[in-house]
Amino acid sequence: MIATETDILAAAERWRRDGRPVALATVIETWGSAPRPVGSHLVIDQEGNFLGSVSGGCVEGAVITEALEVIEAGQPRVIAFGVADATAWEVGLSCGGRIRIFLERID
């Protein structure tokens, strides 16, 4: 079963209530072929546990790594992956599209 956006946001709230540091990743822009639409979420805790999806494949691994840094530093950031970027192929975004993701710590 795939988690719904409601499930993902409820998990973020529950994890915070349980005292777990949490980051939320949100797709804020897509262009061309992209695995997930704008508004898709991925919630990550400081242990690297996650729920949801913002892309697929190895892109999510890169987002989780960035999210752990956001949890630690507390500073939000925007990350982008696109077929024109050298990192796109490294993380598995070979679909020809581009995505931008907003990462924020949830306090």
C-alpha positions in Angstrom: 0.0 0.0 0.0 1.3 3.4 -0.9 1.1 6.2 1.7 -1.2 9.1 1.0 -0.2 12.7 1.5 -2.5 12.7 4.6 -0.6 9.6 6.0 2.7 11.3 5.4 1.8 14.5 7.1 0.2 12.6 10.0 3.4 10.6 10.4 5.4 13.8 10.5 3.1 15.1 13.2 3.2 11.9 15.2 7.0 11.5 14.9 7.4 15.1 16.2 5.0 14.5 19.1 7.1 11.4 20.0 10.2 13.7 20.2 11.8 12.6 16.9 13.6 15.3 15.0 11.9 15.5 11.5 12.4 17.0 8.1 9.8 17.4 5.4 10.6 17.3 1.7 8.1 18.8 -0.7 8.2 18.8 -4.5 7.8 22.5 -5.4 8.4 22.4 -9.1 8.6 19.9 -12.0 9.5 20.2 -15.6 9.1 17.6 -18.3 9.0 14.0 -17.2 8.9 13.7 -13.4 8.1 10.7 -11.2 6.0 12.6 -8.7 3.8 15.7 -9.0 4.2 19.1 -7.3 3.0 18.8 -3.7 4.4 15.3 -3.1 6.0 14.7 0.3 8.7 12.7 2.0 9.1 12.8 5.8 12.4 11.8 7.3 13.5 11.4 10.9 17.1 11.8 12.2 17.7 8.1 12.1 16.9 8.0 8.3 13.5 6.5 8.6 11.2 7.8 6.0 7.6 7.7 4.6 6.4 9.0 1.2 8.1 9.8 -2.0 9.3 12.8 -3.9 10.9 11.1 -6.9 11.9 7.5 -6.9 15.1 5.5 -7.1 18.3 7.0 -5.9 17.0 10.6 -5.9 15.3 9.8 -2.6 18.5 8.6 -1.1 20.1 12.0 -2.0 17.1 13.8 -0.5 17.3 11.8 2.7 21.0 12.7 3.0 20.2 16.4 2.5 17.3 16.1 5.0 19.6 14.8 7.7 21.7 17.9 7.3 18.6 20.1 7.4 17.5 18.4 10.7 20.9 19.0 12.2 21.4 22.6 11.0 17.8 23.8 11.1 18.1 25.8 7.9 15.7 25.0 5.1 17.0 24.6 1.6 15.9 23.9 -2.0 17.6 21.1 -3.9 17.2 20.4 -7.6 17.8 17.4 -9.8 17.6 17.6 -13.6 18.8 15.6 -16.6 21.2 18.4 -17.5 22.9 18.1 -14.1 25.8 15.7 -13.7 24.3 14.6 -10.5 21.0 13.6 -12.2 22.5 10.4 -13.7 24.4 9.7 -10.4 21.1 9.7 -8.4 19.0 8.0 -11.1 17.0 10.9 -12.6 17.4 9.9 -16.2 13.8 10.5 -17.2 14.6 13.8 -19.0 12.7 15.9 -16.4 13.7 18.3 -13.7 12.5 18.6 -10.1 13.0 21.0 -7.3 12.4 20.0 -3.7 12.0 22.2 -0.6 13.5 20.7 2.6 12.5 22.0 6.0 12.9 20.9 9.6 9.6 20.5 11.4 9.7 21.9 14.9 
